[in-house]
C-alpha cells in the first residue's frame, strides 16, 4: 500500500460523491469503491485507507493530481471554527463533516468542462464530455486522459459538434484551445485579474471564471453567485436574499461555504 496521509476530519465517500452523482465520468472514473484517473498515460487508482488514501502508483507525478482530486488544498478546521457562528453553515458543516471538495487538476480541462456544462443539466454535460474524451483522449486502464489543448486546437468545430456540442460551444472550445491565454501563469495572479483574462475570451463568462477560481485554483473567497443551484440553496436556507451580496457574509470562506451548500444535491 502507498499511503497518502490526509488530516482528519476526512470522509472519502463524501469527498468523492461528485464523481458518482451525475453518471460515469471517464476522466475521473469511480469503479468498485475506488477512483481512477489517467496521469501521464498511466492508470492511477485511489481508494480509502486508514489515515488517508491508498494511491497506486504514488510518485512525484501522480501526487499533485491526487491531492487536487481529493480537495487537499482546503483547510477544514478553520472553516469549521468559523462556521460554528452561522446556524445554517454550521449545521451543514456537521452534516458533511470531513467533506473536502474535489478540484479539477488541469486548467484546460476545467475550462472545457465548464463550457460543456453551460445551460444544460450536469447529466447531459457529463455524457457529452465522455464522448469528447473517447474521441480525442486516450485510455489508460479504467480511466481516460482528458484531451490535450494541442489535440483540441487541431480539431474542427464540426468534429466537436459530432460528439454532442452545440455549434456555439464547439466554437468556444476550439477558440480557447487556439487562444494565447497562458493558463500556467494564472495561479500567480489575483482573483480579479484571473477573471479579467478569462472573460476576455468569447464563451467564458463570469460563471465559468468563478468556478475556475473555486474548483481549479481553490481560491478561498470564490463565490459563484450566478450558479443556479447555489442560488437555489442560498434562497432555500436564508430566504429571499441577494445571493451576490450574501457572499460577503461568508468571508473569508465563500468557496467552502458554496461547496457545503451544494453538497446537499450530491448526497441523499
ABEGO torsion letter per residue (X at the ends): XBBBBBBOBBBAAAAAAAAAAAEBBAABBBBGGBBBBBBGGBBBBBBBBBGEBBBOBBBAAAAAAAAAAAGAABBAAAAAAAAAABAAAAAAAAAABGBBBBBBABAAAAAAAAAAABGBBAAAAAAAAAAAAAAABBBBEABBBBBBAAAAAABBAAAAAAAGBBAAAAAAAAAAAABABBAAAAAABBAAAAAAAAAABBGBBAAAAAAAAAAAAGBAABBBAABAAAAAAAAAAAEBBBAAAAAAAAOAAAAAAAAAAAAAAABX
